[in-house]
């Protein structure tokens, strides 16, 4: 049995022991959250796979898409920078 487990399982649980367990749990959650964030950032689709083009299509453009991030000229789902006048097959109208 680990030291922390002994502290939690013993009938005489100290305040220090509880703080150690709580701090460990908070740290673990933070690490898992950061790993999930990195995984999401890496799951963007390549421009050619999304059929990205630098011009609008049928009145649809990146600037009118809910995935477009104007401040950085990027997309939430397509890799790299994109033009506000561009278009891809993942277009989703702002609603």
C-alpha positions as CSV (number, residue, x, y, z in Angstrom):
1,X,0.0,0.0,0.0
2,X,1.3,3.4,-0.9
3,X,2.0,6.1,1.7
4,X,-0.9,8.3,0.4
5,X,-3.3,5.3,0.4
6,X,-2.2,4.4,4.0
7,X,-2.9,8.0,5.1
8,X,-6.4,8.0,3.5
9,X,-7.3,4.5,4.7
10,X,-6.1,4.8,8.2
11,X,-8.7,5.6,10.9
12,X,-6.7,8.7,11.9
13,X,-6.8,10.8,8.8
14,X,-4.9,14.0,9.2
15,X,-5.7,17.3,7.6
16,X,-2.2,17.2,6.0
17,X,-3.0,13.8,4.5
18,X,-6.3,15.1,3.0
19,X,-4.5,18.1,1.5
20,X,-1.9,15.8,-0.1
21,X,-4.6,13.6,-1.7
22,X,-6.6,16.7,-2.9
23,X,-3.5,18.3,-4.4
24,X,-2.6,15.0,-6.2
25,X,-6.1,14.7,-7.6
26,X,-6.1,18.3,-8.8
27,X,-2.7,17.9,-10.4
28,X,-3.9,14.7,-12.2
29,X,-7.0,16.4,-13.5
30,X,-4.9,19.3,-14.8
31,X,-2.5,17.0,-16.6
32,X,-5.4,15.1,-18.2
33,X,-7.0,18.4,-19.3
34,X,-3.8,19.6,-20.9
35,X,-3.3,16.3,-22.7
36,X,-6.9,16.4,-24.0
37,X,-6.4,20.0,-25.2
38,X,-3.2,19.0,-27.1
39,X,-5.0,16.1,-28.7
40,X,-7.8,18.4,-29.9
41,X,-5.3,20.8,-31.4
42,X,-3.6,18.1,-33.3
43,X,-6.9,16.7,-34.9
44,X,-7.2,19.4,-37.6
45,X,-7.7,18.3,-41.1
46,X,-5.2,19.0,-43.9
47,X,-6.3,21.6,-46.4
48,X,-6.3,19.2,-49.4
49,X,-8.4,16.7,-47.4
50,X,-10.9,19.4,-46.6
51,X,-10.9,20.5,-50.3
52,X,-9.9,24.0,-49.2
53,X,-9.7,26.6,-51.9
54,X,-8.7,30.3,-51.7
55,X,-12.0,31.5,-53.2
56,X,-15.6,31.4,-52.1
57,X,-18.1,28.8,-53.4
58,X,-21.8,29.4,-54.0
59,X,-21.9,32.4,-51.6
60,X,-20.1,30.4,-48.9
61,X,-16.8,31.6,-47.5
62,X,-14.6,31.0,-44.5
63,X,-15.5,34.5,-43.2
64,X,-19.1,33.3,-42.9
65,X,-18.2,30.0,-41.4
66,X,-18.6,29.2,-37.6
67,X,-15.2,27.5,-37.7
68,X,-13.3,30.6,-38.9
69,X,-11.2,32.5,-36.3
70,X,-10.9,36.0,-37.7
71,X,-8.3,37.2,-35.1
72,X,-5.7,34.7,-36.4
73,X,-7.0,33.9,-39.9
74,X,-7.2,30.3,-38.9
75,X,-9.8,27.6,-38.8
76,X,-10.9,25.4,-35.8
77,X,-10.9,22.3,-38.0
78,X,-8.5,22.9,-40.9
79,X,-4.7,23.2,-40.5
80,X,-2.8,26.4,-41.2
81,X,-3.9,29.9,-42.1
82,X,-7.0,30.3,-44.2
83,X,-8.4,33.3,-46.1
84,X,-11.7,34.9,-45.1
85,X,-12.6,34.6,-48.8
86,X,-11.7,30.9,-48.9
87,X,-13.9,27.8,-48.7
88,X,-13.8,24.2,-47.8
89,X,-16.1,21.1,-47.6
90,X,-16.4,21.5,-43.8
91,X,-18.2,24.9,-44.2
92,X,-20.7,25.5,-41.4
93,X,-22.8,28.6,-41.6
94,X,-22.7,30.9,-38.6
95,X,-25.9,30.5,-36.8
